[in-house]
Amino acid sequence: MQRNIYSIVLIVLLLLNCKNEEEDIYDWHTIEVTATAYNSLAYQTSENPNITAFGDSLKPGLKYIAVSRDLLKMGLAHNTPVVIEGFEDIYLVKDKMNARWKKRIDIYMGIDVKAAKKWGKRKLSITYGVLKKK
């Protein structure tokens, strides 16, 4: 529950800070990635499919993504805000993928396997915010 409140507060702060570019607390970067989708089901993740690699809890409806480990090194760390081409909402980095993947994100789609399969695999742009150094 506390993590969900933290996520909501983070998104609200992000939206408030993005209204005026002079006050933006993030440096924004855009890259092209391969995007797939995943569900919180044991056969797709692990024996505990509702807990991410960072320890966050998953539940349907959350706007979370997993990122490949090379993207972690590019600044897409835990809780990084991400705008995904074709989506209106801001997603947060809450999970990390197997080390075999490169330049890839996995969009969390709850337990809706049909939606995840329909999404498939696409190349698209994402824009992510890295906190500015003070």
N, C-alpha and C positions, 0 to 999 in steps of 0.2 A: 504494500500500500504506500509506504513512504517513498519508494523508488518511483511509483506512478506519479505522485505529487511532485517529486523532483523533476520528472520529465515534463510535466505540464508547465511548471514554473519556468523551466529552461526554454520551452517553446514560446511562452508569452514574452519573456525577456528578449528572446531573439527577434520576435516580430516587432516589438517596441523599438529595439535598437536598429532595426533595418529600415525604419521609416526615413531617417535622415542619414545620408551617407557619411556626414561629418562625425556622427556619433556611433557609427557602426563599430562594434568591438571585434569584428572578424575581417580577415583578409580572405577574399573569395577567389577560388581557383576552379577552373572548368577543365575536365578531362573526358575522354571517351572511354567507355568501359563496355564489357559484355554484361548484360543483366539477365539473371534467371530469377526464379521464385522458389521459396521453400515453405514448408509447413511445420508446425510443432507436433510432429508424429515420430515415434521412436525409430521407425524404419528409415526415416530421412535424416535423422540427426544422431541421437544417442539414446541410451536407456533412460535418460531423464530429459525428454524433449522440450520441457517448459522452462529450462534454465539455459541461458546462453553461455558462451565461453568466457564472458566477462562476469558472469554470475547474476545477470538480470533475469527477471521472470517474464516469460512470454505468455500472452493471452490474445485471442483473436481481437482484431480492431486496432492494435497498436501499430504505429507507423515506424517500424524498425527495419534496419537492413543489416546484413552480414557483409563483411568486406574481405577480399583476399589480403593476405599478409603483406604483400608488396605495397598495397594502398595504405596500410597502417604506417609504413615508413614514409609515405608521402604526406602524412598529416591527417589522415582519416582515422583518428584515434577514437577511443570510447567516448560516446556522447557527442561526436561531431555532427553538426546539422548538415543535412544534404538535401538539395533540391534535385529531383530526378526529372529529366525531360519527359513531358507527357503527363506529369502528376502535378496537382495543385498544392498538396500538402508538403510539409517539411518532415523529412525522415531523420531518425537518429541512428548512428552507428551503435549497435548493441551486441553484435556478435562478430566472430571472425571465422573465416572459412579454412578448409584444409589447405596446407602449404602448397599443394600441387597446382592451385589456381593462381592466375596472374591477371591483373587489371580486370577484376570481376567483382560484381556485387550480387547479392542474393536478397530479393525483396521478401519480407515476411508477409505471408498471406493466411495467417491463422491456421485453421484446419481444413480450409477449402481447397482440396486437392484439384478439383476441376478448374478452379480459377488459376492455380499455379501452372497446371498443364496447358491451359489456354494461353497464358502469358508466354510460355515457352522460353526462348533464348533470343535476345535482341542486343544489337549494338546501339548505344545511345550516349548522350552526354549527361554528366552530373556536375553540379556546382556545389562545392563544399566550403564551409567556413573554418578557418584556422584562427584561433584567438590571437589578436595582435599582442605583441610584446610591449610592455609598458616601459 
